[in-house]
Amino acid sequence: MKLEVEIEPYDDGTSVNYVDGSEIICQQDGDAVLIKANAEGLQQLASICLTLAQNDAPSGSHLHLDESNFFEGGSLELTIAKK
């Protein structure tokens, strides 16, 4: 299987392609964080990670994911950052 994910060229980390139909929930599960997503949501997470993985993205680049950005209501906030 081959899946193509479109990503925007890195500018300042705010340009991320939105995947239609994406549903992502981030919640606490005991001592762990649980991220549950439909297929589109998993593609959305891949797009976010690939955006930060670009060579033009400097160390420390990051995106905040929360109810206002990518996650469903009731989700915990999560930050994904490039080392």
PDB file with SEQRES, HELIX, SHEET and CRYST1 records, atoms N, CA, C and O in Angstrom:
SEQRES   1 A   83  MET LYS LEU GLU VAL GLU ILE GLU PRO TYR ASP ASP GLY          
SEQRES   2 A   83  THR SER VAL ASN TYR VAL ASP GLY SER GLU ILE ILE CYS          
SEQRES   3 A   83  GLN GLN ASP GLY ASP ALA VAL LEU ILE LYS ALA ASN ALA          
SEQRES   4 A   83  GLU GLY LEU GLN GLN LEU ALA SER ILE CYS LEU THR LEU          
SEQRES   5 A   83  ALA GLN ASN ASP ALA PRO SER GLY SER HIS LEU HIS LEU          
SEQRES   6 A   83  ASP GLU SER ASN PHE PHE GLU GLY GLY SER LEU GLU LEU          
SEQRES   7 A   83  THR ILE ALA LYS LYS                                          
HELIX    1 AA1 ALA A   39  ALA A   53  1                                  15    
SHEET    1 AA1 2 ILE A  24  ASP A  29  0                                        
SHEET    2 AA1 2 ALA A  32  ALA A  37 -1                                        
SHEET    1 AA2 2 HIS A  62  LEU A  65  0                                        
SHEET    2 AA2 2 LEU A  78  ALA A  81 -1                                        
CRYST1    1.000    1.000    1.000  90.00  90.00  90.00 P 1           1          
ATOM      1  N   MET A   1       0.840  -1.187   0.000  1.00  0.00           N  
ATOM      2  CA  MET A   1       0.000   0.000   0.000  1.00  0.00           C  
ATOM      3  C   MET A   1       0.875   1.236   0.000  1.00  0.00           C  
ATOM      4  O   MET A   1       1.873   1.313   0.716  1.00  0.00           O  
ATOM      5  N   LYS A   2       0.492   2.182  -0.798  1.00  0.00           N  
ATOM      6  CA  LYS A   2       1.203   3.452  -0.841  1.00  0.00           C  
ATOM      7  C   LYS A   2       0.219   4.552  -0.481  1.00  0.00           C  
ATOM      8  O   LYS A   2      -0.872   4.632  -1.045  1.00  0.00           O  
ATOM      9  N   LEU A   3       0.607   5.391   0.452  1.00  0.00           N  
ATOM     10  CA  LEU A   3      -0.230   6.510   0.882  1.00  0.00           C  
ATOM     11  C   LEU A   3       0.578   7.779   0.705  1.00  0.00           C  
ATOM     12  O   LEU A   3       1.709   7.875   1.182  1.00  0.00           O  
ATOM     13  N   GLU A   4       0.003   8.746   0.026  1.00  0.00           N  
ATOM     14  CA  GLU A   4       0.665  10.027  -0.158  1.00  0.00           C  
ATOM     15  C   GLU A   4       0.065  11.047   0.780  1.00  0.00           C  
ATOM     16  O   GLU A   4      -1.155  11.144   0.912  1.00  0.00           O  
ATOM     17  N   VAL A   5       0.928  11.810   1.434  1.00  0.00           N  
ATOM     18  CA  VAL A   5       0.506  12.863   2.348  1.00  0.00           C  
ATOM     19  C   VAL A   5       1.114  14.163   1.855  1.00  0.00           C  
ATOM     20  O   VAL A   5       2.331  14.273   1.701  1.00  0.00           O  
ATOM     21  N   GLU A   6       0.255  15.152   1.608  1.00  0.00           N  
ATOM     22  CA  GLU A   6       0.754  16.455   1.171  1.00  0.00           C  
ATOM     23  C   GLU A   6       1.217  17.249   2.371  1.00  0.00           C  
ATOM     24  O   GLU A   6       0.556  17.273   3.409  1.00  0.00           O  
ATOM     25  N   ILE A   7       2.366  17.902   2.221  1.00  0.00           N  
ATOM     26  CA  ILE A   7       2.850  18.788   3.277  1.00  0.00           C  
ATOM     27  C   ILE A   7       3.236  20.125   2.650  1.00  0.00           C  
ATOM     28  O   ILE A   7       3.672  20.199   1.501  1.00  0.00           O  
ATOM     29  N   GLU A   8       3.062  21.164   3.437  1.00  0.00           N  
ATOM     30  CA  GLU A   8       3.451  22.498   3.010  1.00  0.00           C  
ATOM     31  C   GLU A   8       4.951  22.661   3.240  1.00  0.00           C  
ATOM     32  O   GLU A   8       5.494  22.080   4.179  1.00  0.00           O  
ATOM     33  N   PRO A   9       5.629  23.442   2.397  1.00  0.00           N  
ATOM     34  CA  PRO A   9       7.024  23.758   2.695  1.00  0.00           C  
ATOM     35  C   PRO A   9       7.096  24.451   4.051  1.00  0.00           C  
ATOM     36  O   PRO A   9       6.238  25.273   4.371  1.00  0.00           O  
ATOM     37  N   TYR A  10       8.100  24.131   4.842  1.00  0.00           N  
ATOM     38  CA  TYR A  10       8.221  24.733   6.164  1.00  0.00           C  
ATOM     39  C   TYR A  10       8.454  26.228   6.023  1.00  0.00           C  
ATOM     40  O   TYR A  10       9.312  26.660   5.254  1.00  0.00           O  
ATOM     41  N   ASP A  11       7.692  27.011   6.765  1.00  0.00           N  
ATOM     42  CA  ASP A  11       7.964  28.443   6.826  1.00  0.00           C  
ATOM     43  C   ASP A  11       8.243  28.819   8.272  1.00  0.00           C  
ATOM     44  O   ASP A  11       9.384  29.129   8.615  1.00  0.00           O  
ATOM     45  N   ASP A  12       7.239  28.799   9.117  1.00  0.00           N  
ATOM     46  CA  ASP A  12       7.463  29.074  10.535  1.00  0.00           C  
ATOM     47  C   ASP A  12       6.743  28.046  11.400  1.00  0.00           C  
ATOM     48  O   ASP A  12       6.563  28.235  12.603  1.00  0.00           O  
ATOM     49  N   GLY A  13       6.342  26.966  10.765  1.00  0.00           N  
ATOM     50  CA  GLY A  13       5.679  25.897  11.500  1.00  0.00           C  
ATOM     51  C   GLY A  13       4.184  26.029  11.587  1.00  0.00           C  
ATOM     52  O   GLY A  13       3.512  25.159  12.141  1.00  0.00           O  
ATOM     53  N   THR A  14       3.645  27.117  11.039  1.00  0.00           N  
ATOM     54  CA  THR A  14       2.203  27.296  11.138  1.00  0.00           C  
ATOM     55  C   THR A  14       1.460  26.810   9.903  1.00  0.00           C  
ATOM     56  O   THR A  14       0.236  26.689   9.933  1.00  0.00           O  
ATOM     57  N   SER A  15       2.164  26.532   8.830  1.00  0.00           N  
ATOM     58  CA  SER A  15       1.517  26.067   7.606  1.00  0.00           C  
ATOM     59  C   SER A  15       1.509  24.546   7.569  1.00  0.00           C  
ATOM     60  O   SER A  15       2.494  23.908   7.198  1.00  0.00           O  
ATOM     61  N   VAL A  16       0.388  23.993   7.956  1.00  0.00           N  
ATOM     62  CA  VAL A  16       0.207  22.546   7.939  1.00  0.00           C  
ATOM     63  C   VAL A  16      -1.060  22.258   7.159  1.00  0.00           C  
ATOM     64  O   VAL A  16      -2.091  22.888   7.393  1.00  0.00           O  
ATOM     65  N   ASN A  17      -0.993  21.309   6.232  1.00  0.00           N  
ATOM     66  CA  ASN A  17      -2.194  20.934   5.493  1.00  0.00           C  
ATOM     67  C   ASN A  17      -3.201  20.307   6.437  1.00  0.00           C  
ATOM     68  O   ASN A  17      -2.852  19.464   7.263  1.00  0.00           O  
ATOM     69  N   TYR A  18      -4.458  20.723   6.310  1.00  0.00           N  
ATOM     70  CA  TYR A  18      -5.531  20.122   7.091  1.00  0.00           C  
ATOM     71  C   TYR A  18      -6.122  18.968   6.291  1.00  0.00           C  
ATOM     72  O   TYR A  18      -6.394  19.106   5.098  1.00  0.00           O  
ATOM     73  N   VAL A  19      -6.316  17.844   6.943  1.00  0.00           N  
ATOM     74  CA  VAL A  19      -6.895  16.670   6.310  1.00  0.00           C  
ATOM     75  C   VAL A  19      -8.379  16.653   6.629  1.00  0.00           C  
ATOM     76  O   VAL A  19      -8.770  16.567   7.793  1.00  0.00           O  
ATOM     77  N   ASP A  20      -9.209  16.735   5.587  1.00  0.00           N  
ATOM     78  CA  ASP A  20     -10.658  16.735   5.779  1.00  0.00           C  
ATOM     79  C   ASP A  20     -11.111  15.464   6.489  1.00  0.00           C  
ATOM     80  O   ASP A  20     -10.645  14.368   6.176  1.00  0.00           O  
ATOM     81  N   GLY A  21     -12.014  15.618   7.439  1.00  0.00           N  
ATOM     82  CA  GLY A  21     -12.569  14.478   8.153  1.00  0.00           C  
ATOM     83  C   GLY A  21     -11.720  13.989   9.301  1.00  0.00           C  
ATOM     84  O   GLY A  21     -12.033  12.974   9.923  1.00  0.00           O  
ATOM     85  N   SER A  22     -10.649  14.701   9.586  1.00  0.00           N  
ATOM     86  CA  SER A  22      -9.720  14.309  10.652  1.00  0.00           C  
ATOM     87  C   SER A  22     -10.390  14.378  12.021  1.00  0.00           C  
ATOM     88  O   SER A  22     -11.011  15.383  12.368  1.00  0.00           O  
ATOM     89  N   GLU A  23     -10.261  13.308  12.790  1.00  0.00           N  
ATOM     90  CA  GLU A  23     -10.753  13.274  14.166  1.00  0.00           C  
ATOM     91  C   GLU A  23      -9.640  12.715  15.051  1.00  0.00           C  
ATOM     92  O   GLU A  23      -9.221  11.568  14.898  1.00  0.00           O  
ATOM     93  N   ILE A  24      -9.172  13.551  15.981  1.00  0.00           N  
ATOM     94  CA  ILE A  24      -8.080  13.158  16.870  1.00  0.00           C  
ATOM     95  C   ILE A  24      -8.458  13.536  18.295  1.00  0.00           C  
ATOM     96  O   ILE A  24      -8.892  14.656  18.564  1.00  0.00           O  
ATOM     97  N   ILE A  25      -8.287  12.589  19.194  1.00  0.00           N  
ATOM     98  CA  ILE A  25      -8.529  12.832  20.614  1.00  0.00           C  
ATOM     99  C   ILE A  25      -7.244  12.510  21.371  1.00  0.00           C  
ATOM    100  O   ILE A  25      -6.618  11.478  21.128  1.00  0.00           O  
ATOM    101  N   CYS A  26      -6.858  13.383  22.277  1.00  0.00           N  
ATOM    102  CA  CYS A  26      -5.685  13.180  23.125  1.00  0.00           C  
ATOM    103  C   CYS A  26      -6.166  13.170  24.566  1.00  0.00           C  
ATOM    104  O   CYS A  26      -6.751  14.145  25.038  1.00  0.00           O  
ATOM    105  N   GLN A  27      -5.919  12.059  25.270  1.00  0.00           N  
ATOM    106  CA  GLN A  27      -6.396  11.955  26.637  1.00  0.00           C  
ATOM    107  C   GLN A  27      -5.398  11.201  27.507  1.00  0.00           C  
ATOM    108  O   GLN A  27      -4.513  10.504  27.012  1.00  0.00           O  
ATOM    109  N   GLN A  28      -5.561  11.358  28.792  1.00  0.00           N  
ATOM    110  CA  GLN A  28      -4.721  10.642  29.742  1.00  0.00           C  
ATOM    111  C   GLN A  28      -5.282   9.241  29.929  1.00  0.00           C  
ATOM    112  O   GLN A  28      -6.494   9.052  30.030  1.00  0.00           O  
ATOM    113  N   ASP A  29      -4.389   8.265  29.973  1.00  0.00           N  
ATOM    114  CA  ASP A  29      -4.758   6.867  30.189  1.00  0.00           C  
ATOM    115  C   ASP A  29      -3.822   6.323  31.261  1.00  0.00           C  
ATOM    116  O   ASP A  29      -2.781   5.744  30.950  1.00  0.00           O  
ATOM    117  N   GLY A  30      -4.194   6.509  32.517  1.00  0.00           N  
ATOM    118  CA  GLY A  30      -3.297   6.153  33.620  1.00  0.00           C  
ATOM    119  C   GLY A  30      -2.100   7.070  33.621  1.00  0.00           C  
ATOM    120  O   GLY A  30      -2.249   8.289  33.694  1.00  0.00           O  
ATOM    121  N   ASP A  31      -0.906   6.495  33.542  1.00  0.00           N  
ATOM    122  CA  ASP A  31       0.324   7.283  33.508  1.00  0.00           C  
ATOM    123  C   ASP A  31       0.758   7.629  32.084  1.00  0.00           C  
ATOM    124  O   ASP A  31       1.818   8.224  31.888  1.00  0.00           O  
ATOM    125  N   ALA A  32      -0.050   7.261  31.094  1.00  0.00           N  
ATOM    126  CA  ALA A  32       0.324   7.461  29.694  1.00  0.00           C  
ATOM    127  C   ALA A  32      -0.600   8.471  29.024  1.00  0.00           C  
ATOM    128  O   ALA A  32      -1.657   8.825  29.547  1.00  0.00           O  
ATOM    129  N   VAL A  33      -0.172   8.913  27.870  1.00  0.00           N  
ATOM    130  CA  VAL A  33      -1.008   9.745  27.014  1.00  0.00           C  
ATOM    131  C   VAL A  33      -1.505   8.848  25.886  1.00  0.00           C  
ATOM    132  O   VAL A  33      -0.722   8.127  25.267  1.00  0.00           O  
ATOM    133  N   LEU A  34      -2.801   8.897  25.624  1.00  0.00           N  
ATOM    134  CA  LEU A  34      -3.411   8.097  24.570  1.00  0.00           C  
ATOM    135  C   LEU A  34      -3.907   9.022  23.478  1.00  0.00           C  
ATOM    136  O   LEU A  34      -4.670   9.953  23.739  1.00  0.00           O  
ATOM    137  N   ILE A  35      -3.474   8.766  22.259  1.00  0.00           N  
ATOM    138  CA  ILE A  35      -3.959   9.509  21.101  1.00  0.00           C  
ATOM    139  C   ILE A  35      -4.779   8.537  20.268  1.00  0.00           C  
ATOM    140  O   ILE A  35      -4.265   7.530  19.782  1.00  0.00           O  
ATOM    141  N   LYS A  36      -6.068   8.852  20.108  1.00  0.00           N  
ATOM    142  CA  LYS A  36      -6.965   8.033  19.294  1.00  0.00           C  
ATOM    143  C   LYS A  36      -7.382   8.866  18.087  1.00  0.00           C  
ATOM    144  O   LYS A  36      -7.743  10.035  18.223  1.00  0.00           O  
ATOM    145  N   ALA A  37      -7.328   8.259  16.916  1.00  0.00           N  
ATOM    146  CA  ALA A  37      -7.664   8.991  15.701  1.00  0.00           C  
ATOM    147  C   ALA A  37      -8.247   8.049  14.659  1.00  0.00           C  
ATOM    148  O   ALA A  37      -7.942   6.857  14.626  1.00  0.00           O  
ATOM    149  N   ASN A  38      -9.103   8.625  13.801  1.00  0.00           N  
ATOM    150  CA  ASN A  38      -9.561   7.865  12.650  1.00  0.00           C  
ATOM    151  C   ASN A  38      -8.448   7.889  11.600  1.00  0.00           C  
ATOM    152  O   ASN A  38      -7.396   8.486  11.828  1.00  0.00           O  
ATOM    153  N   ALA A  39      -8.671   7.251  10.467  1.00  0.00           N  
ATOM    154  CA  ALA A  39      -7.625   7.174   9.437  1.00  0.00           C  
ATOM    155  C   ALA A  39      -7.170   8.564   8.995  1.00  0.00           C  
ATOM    156  O   ALA A  39      -5.976   8.806   8.817  1.00  0.00           O  
ATOM    157  N   GLU A  40      -8.128   9.474   8.819  1.00  0.00           N  
ATOM    158  CA  GLU A  40      -7.785  10.836   8.414  1.00  0.00           C  
ATOM    159  C   GLU A  40      -6.997  11.552   9.508  1.00  0.00           C  
ATOM    160  O   GLU A  40      -6.092  12.333   9.215  1.00  0.00           O  
ATOM    161  N   GLY A  41      -7.338  11.287  10.756  1.00  0.00           N  
ATOM    162  CA  GLY A  41      -6.611  11.881  11.870  1.00  0.00           C  
ATOM    163  C   GLY A  41      -5.175  11.398  11.931  1.00  0.00           C  
ATOM    164  O   GLY A  41      -4.267  12.171  12.237  1.00  0.00           O  
ATOM    165  N   LEU A  42      -4.967  10.126  11.643  1.00  0.00           N  
ATOM    166  CA  LEU A  42      -3.598   9.600  11.613  1.00  0.00           C  
ATOM    167  C   LEU A  42      -2.806  10.228  10.467  1.00  0.00           C  
ATOM    168  O   LEU A  42      -1.614  10.499  10.607  1.00  0.00           O  
ATOM    169  N   GLN A  43      -3.474  10.459   9.331  1.00  0.00           N  
ATOM    170  CA  GLN A  43      -2.814  11.160   8.228  1.00  0.00           C  
ATOM    171  C   GLN A  43      -2.484  12.595   8.628  1.00  0.00           C  
ATOM    172  O   GLN A  43      -1.443  13.130   8.246  1.00  0.00           O  
ATOM    173  N   GLN A  44      -3.383  13.217   9.404  1.00  0.00           N  
ATOM    174  CA  GLN A  44      -3.129  14.578   9.885  1.00  0.00           C  
ATOM    175  C   GLN A  44      -1.896  14.617  10.769  1.00  0.00           C  
ATOM    176  O   GLN A  44      -1.054  15.504  10.626  1.00  0.00           O  
ATOM    177  N   LEU A  45      -1.784  13.660  11.686  1.00  0.00           N  
ATOM    178  CA  LEU A  45      -0.599  13.597  12.562  1.00  0.00           C  
ATOM    179  C   LEU A  45       0.667  13.382  11.754  1.00  0.00           C  
ATOM    180  O   LEU A  45       1.709  13.963  12.057  1.00  0.00           O  
ATOM    181  N   ALA A  46       0.579  12.540  10.717  1.00  0.00           N  
ATOM    182  CA  ALA A  46       1.743  12.314   9.842  1.00  0.00           C  
ATOM    183  C   ALA A  46       2.137  13.610   9.148  1.00  0.00           C  
ATOM    184  O   ALA A  46       3.324  13.921   9.046  1.00  0.00           O  
ATOM    185  N   SER A  47       1.158  14.367   8.672  1.00  0.00           N  
ATOM    186  CA  SER A  47       1.434  15.630   8.002  1.00  0.00           C  
ATOM    187  C   SER A  47       2.122  16.616   8.941  1.00  0.00           C  
ATOM    188  O   SER A  47       3.050  17.322   8.545  1.00  0.00           O  
ATOM    189  N   ILE A  48       1.657  16.655  10.191  1.00  0.00           N  
ATOM    190  CA  ILE A  48       2.272  17.539  11.189  1.00  0.00           C  
ATOM    191  C   ILE A  48       3.726  17.140  11.427  1.00  0.00           C  
ATOM    192  O   ILE A  48       4.616  17.991  11.425  1.00  0.00           O  
ATOM    193  N   CYS A  49       3.961  15.864  11.630  1.00  0.00           N  
ATOM    194  CA  CYS A  49       5.326  15.378  11.894  1.00  0.00           C  
ATOM    195  C   CYS A  49       6.237  15.615  10.693  1.00  0.00           C  
ATOM    196  O   CYS A  49       7.390  16.016  10.856  1.00  0.00           O  
ATOM    197  N   LEU A  50       5.724  15.367   9.491  1.00  0.00           N  
ATOM    198  CA  LEU A  50       6.542  15.565   8.290  1.00  0.00           C  
ATOM    199  C   LEU A  50       6.846  17.038   8.047  1.00  0.00           C  
ATOM    200  O   LEU A  50       7.906  17.372   7.517  1.00  0.00           O  
ATOM    201  N   THR A  51       5.931  17.915   8.427  1.00  0.00           N  
ATOM    202  CA  THR A  51       6.193  19.355   8.314  1.00  0.00           C  
ATOM    203  C   THR A  51       7.390  19.730   9.189  1.00  0.00           C  
ATOM    204  O   THR A  51       8.279  20.463   8.756  1.00  0.00           O  
ATOM    205  N   LEU A  52       7.404  19.223  10.416  1.00  0.00           N  
ATOM    206  CA  LEU A  52       8.513  19.533  11.328  1.00  0.00           C  
ATOM    207  C   LEU A  52       9.798  18.797  10.954  1.00  0.00           C  
ATOM    208  O   LEU A  52      10.884  19.220  11.349  1.00  0.00           O  
ATOM    209  N   ALA A  53       9.691  17.709  10.204  1.00  0.00           N  
ATOM    210  CA  ALA A  53      10.862  16.920   9.828  1.00  0.00           C  
ATOM    211  C   ALA A  53      11.657  17.523   8.673  1.00  0.00           C  
ATOM    212  O   ALA A  53      12.757  17.059   8.375  1.00  0.00           O  
ATOM    213  N   GLN A  54      11.122  18.538   8.027  1.00  0.00           N  
ATOM    214  CA  GLN A  54      11.812  19.137   6.886  1.00  0.00           C  
ATOM    215  C   GLN A  54      13.136  19.764   7.311  1.00  0.00           C  
ATOM    216  O   GLN A  54      13.271  20.253   8.433  1.00  0.00           O  
ATOM    217  N   ASN A  55      14.102  19.743   6.410  1.00  0.00           N  
ATOM    218  CA  ASN A  55      15.422  20.307   6.701  1.00  0.00           C  
ATOM    219  C   ASN A  55      15.362  21.787   7.050  1.00  0.00           C  
ATOM    220  O   ASN A  55      16.182  22.270   7.831  1.00  0.00           O  
ATOM    221  N   ASP A  56      14.400  22.516   6.481  1.00  0.00           N  
ATOM    222  CA  ASP A  56      14.282  23.950   6.756  1.00  0.00           C  
ATOM    223  C   ASP A  56      13.720  24.251   8.140  1.00  0.00           C  
ATOM    224  O   ASP A  56      13.797  25.391   8.597  1.00  0.00           O  
ATOM    225  N   ALA A  57      13.159  23.255   8.813  1.00  0.00           N  
ATOM    226  CA  ALA A  57      12.604  23.466  10.154  1.00  0.00           C  
ATOM    227  C   ALA A  57      13.740  23.396  11.169  1.00  0.00           C  
ATOM    228  O   ALA A  57      14.352  22.340  11.326  1.00  0.00           O  
ATOM    229  N   PRO A  58      14.034  24.482  11.853  1.00  0.00           N  
ATOM    230  CA  PRO A  58      15.145  24.466  12.808  1.00  0.00           C  
ATOM    231  C   PRO A  58      14.813  23.687  14.075  1.00  0.00           C  
ATOM    232  O   PRO A  58      13.647  23.446  14.387  1.00  0.00           O  
ATOM    233  N   SER A  59      15.838  23.306  14.783  1.00  0.00           N  
ATOM    234  CA  SER A  59      15.660  22.668  16.083  1.00  0.00           C  
ATOM    235  C   SER A  59      14.825  23.594  16.961  1.00  0.00           C  
ATOM    236  O   SER A  59      15.031  24.807  16.970  1.00  0.00           O  
ATOM    237  N   GLY A  60      13.896  23.021  17.688  1.00  0.00           N  
ATOM    238  CA  GLY A  60      13.017  23.815  18.539  1.00  0.00           C  
ATOM    239  C   GLY A  60      11.694  24.173  17.884  1.00  0.00           C  
ATOM    240  O   GLY A  60      10.777  24.653  18.551  1.00  0.00           O  
ATOM    241  N   SER A  61      11.591  23.942  16.572  1.00  0.00           N  
ATOM    242  CA  SER A  61      10.312  24.177  15.903  1.00  0.00           C  
ATOM    243  C   SER A  61       9.269  23.279  16.547  1.00  0.00           C  
ATOM    244  O   SER A  61       9.550  22.134  16.899  1.00  0.00           O  
ATOM    245  N   HIS A  62       8.063  23.810  16.698  1.00  0.00           N  
ATOM    246  CA  HIS A  62       7.049  23.017  17.375  1.00  0.00           C  
ATOM    247  C   HIS A  62       5.649  23.457  16.963  1.00  0.00           C  
ATOM    248  O   HIS A  62       5.453  24.552  16.436  1.00  0.00           O  
ATOM    249  N   LEU A  63       4.691  22.587  17.214  1.00  0.00           N  
ATOM    250  CA  LEU A  63       3.284  22.893  16.987  1.00  0.00           C  
ATOM    251  C   LEU A  63       2.495  22.487  18.221  1.00  0.00           C  
ATOM    252  O   LEU A  63       2.711  21.419  18.794  1.00  0.00           O  
ATOM    253  N   HIS A  64       1.576  23.359  18.620  1.00  0.00           N  
ATOM    254  CA  HIS A  64       0.693  23.078  19.747  1.00  0.00           C  
ATOM    255  C   HIS A  64      -0.599  22.486  19.197  1.00  0.00           C  
ATOM    256  O   HIS A  64      -1.246  23.078  18.333  1.00  0.00           O  
ATOM    257  N   LEU A  65      -0.961  21.335  19.697  1.00  0.00           N  
ATOM    258  CA  LEU A  65      -2.198  20.684  19.293  1.00  0.00           C  
ATOM    259  C   LEU A  65      -3.154  20.723  20.474  1.00  0.00           C  
ATOM    260  O   LEU A  65      -2.807  20.298  21.576  1.00  0.00           O  
ATOM    261  N   ASP A  66      -4.357  21.235  20.243  1.00  0.00           N  
ATOM    262  CA  ASP A  66      -5.357  21.323  21.298  1.00  0.00           C  
ATOM    263  C   ASP A  66      -6.739  21.384  20.661  1.00  0.00           C  
ATOM    264  O   ASP A  66      -6.883  21.165  19.458  1.00  0.00           O  
ATOM    265  N   GLU A  67      -7.755  21.682  21.468  1.00  0.00           N  
ATOM    266  CA  GLU A  67      -9.126  21.731  20.970  1.00  0.00           C  
ATOM    267  C   GLU A  67      -9.302  22.755  19.851  1.00  0.00           C  
ATOM    268  O   GLU A  67     -10.186  22.602  19.008  1.00  0.00           O  
ATOM    269  N   SER A  68      -8.482  23.781  19.834  1.00  0.00           N  
ATOM    270  CA  SER A  68      -8.577  24.809  18.798  1.00  0.00           C  
ATOM    271  C   SER A  68      -7.766  24.459  17.559  1.00  0.00           C  
ATOM    272  O   SER A  68      -7.991  25.026  16.490  1.00  0.00           O  
ATOM    273  N   ASN A  69      -6.828  23.534  17.694  1.00  0.00           N  
ATOM    274  CA  ASN A  69      -5.932  23.168  16.596  1.00  0.00           C  
ATOM    275  C   ASN A  69      -5.808  21.653  16.517  1.00  0.00           C  
ATOM    276  O   ASN A  69      -5.037  21.046  17.261  1.00  0.00           O  
ATOM    277  N   PHE A  70      -6.559  21.057  15.627  1.00  0.00           N  
ATOM    278  CA  PHE A  70      -6.468  19.644  15.254  1.00  0.00           C  
ATOM    279  C   PHE A  70      -7.216  18.664  16.157  1.00  0.00           C  
ATOM    280  O   PHE A  70      -7.695  17.647  15.654  1.00  0.00           O  
ATOM    281  N   PHE A  71      -7.343  18.915  17.461  1.00  0.00           N  
ATOM    282  CA  PHE A  71      -7.925  17.934  18.378  1.00  0.00           C  
ATOM    283  C   PHE A  71      -9.409  18.171  18.624  1.00  0.00           C  
ATOM    284  O   PHE A  71      -9.903  19.293  18.506  1.00  0.00           O  
ATOM    285  N   GLU A  72     -10.110  17.094  18.967  1.00  0.00           N  
ATOM    286  CA  GLU A  72     -11.517  17.158  19.328  1.00  0.00           C  
ATOM    287  C   GLU A  72     -11.671  17.785  20.713  1.00  0.00           C  
ATOM    288  O   GLU A  72     -10.714  17.854  21.484  1.00  0.00           O  
ATOM    289  N   GLY A  73     -12.877  18.236  21.016  1.00  0.00           N  
ATOM    290  CA  GLY A  73     -13.181  18.808  22.321  1.00  0.00           C  
ATOM    291  C   GLY A  73     -12.897  17.821  23.444  1.00  0.00           C  
ATOM    292  O   GLY A  73     -13.085  16.614  23.287  1.00  0.00           O  
ATOM    293  N   GLY A  74     -12.443  18.343  24.576  1.00  0.00           N  
ATOM    294  CA  GLY A  74     -12.127  17.506  25.722  1.00  0.00           C  
ATOM    295  C   GLY A  74     -10.734  16.907  25.701  1.00  0.00           C  
ATOM    296  O   GLY A  74     -10.355  16.172  26.613  1.00  0.00           O  
ATOM    297  N   SER A  75      -9.963  17.222  24.648  1.00  0.00           N  
ATOM    298  CA  SER A  75      -8.614  16.673  24.524  1.00  0.00           C  
ATOM    299  C   SER A  75      -7.616  17.445  25.380  1.00  0.00           C  
ATOM    300  O   SER A  75      -7.798  18.630  25.662  1.00  0.00           O  
ATOM    301  N   LEU A  76      -6.568  16.752  25.783  1.00  0.00           N  
ATOM    302  CA  LEU A  76      -5.425  17.397  26.436  1.00  0.00           C  
ATOM    303  C   LEU A  76      -4.636  18.158  25.370  1.00  0.00           C  
ATOM    304  O   LEU A  76      -4.697  17.836  24.183  1.00  0.00           O  
ATOM    305  N   GLU A  77      -3.898  19.170  25.817  1.00  0.00           N  
ATOM    306  CA  GLU A  77      -2.989  19.863  24.904  1.00  0.00           C  
ATOM    307  C   GLU A  77      -1.739  19.022  24.743  1.00  0.00           C  
ATOM    308  O   GLU A  77      -1.265  18.404  25.696  1.00  0.00           O  
ATOM    309  N   LEU A  78      -1.208  19.003  23.522  1.00  0.00           N  
ATOM    310  CA  LEU A  78       0.012  18.268  23.207  1.00  0.00           C  
ATOM    311  C   LEU A  78       0.897  19.154  22.345  1.00  0.00           C  
ATOM    312  O   LEU A  78       0.399  19.821  21.437  1.00  0.00           O  
ATOM    313  N   THR A  79       2.180  19.175  22.606  1.00  0.00           N  
ATOM    314  CA  THR A  79       3.128  19.897  21.779  1.00  0.00           C  
ATOM    315  C   THR A  79       4.044  18.887  21.104  1.00  0.00           C  
ATOM    316  O   THR A  79       4.601  18.008  21.760  1.00  0.00           O  
ATOM    317  N   ILE A  80       4.196  19.015  19.790  1.00  0.00           N  
ATOM    318  CA  ILE A  80       5.143  18.190  19.048  1.00  0.00           C  
ATOM    319  C   ILE A  80       6.278  19.100  18.631  1.00  0.00           C  
ATOM    320  O   ILE A  80       6.046  20.136  18.008  1.00  0.00           O  
ATOM    321  N   ALA A  81       7.510  18.725  18.968  1.00  0.00           N  
ATOM    322  CA  ALA A  81       8.663  19.588  18.710  1.00  0.00           C  
ATOM    323  C   ALA A  81       9.785  18.823  18.021  1.00  0.00           C  
ATOM    324  O   ALA A  81       9.929  17.612  18.184  1.00  0.00           O  
ATOM    325  N   LYS A  82      10.571  19.559  17.252  1.00  0.00           N  
ATOM    326  CA  LYS A  82      11.752  18.987  16.606  1.00  0.00           C  
ATOM    327  C   LYS A  82      12.933  19.172  17.537  1.00  0.00           C  
ATOM    328  O   LYS A  82      13.167  20.274  18.032  1.00  0.00           O  
ATOM    329  N   LYS A  83      13.666  18.125  17.777  1.00  0.00           N  
ATOM    330  CA  LYS A  83      14.838  18.155  18.650  1.00  0.00           C  
ATOM    331  C   LYS A  83      15.965  18.919  17.992  1.00  0.00           C  
ATOM    332  O   LYS A  83      17.041  19.054  18.574  1.00  0.00           O  
TER     333      LYS A  83                                                      
END                                                                             
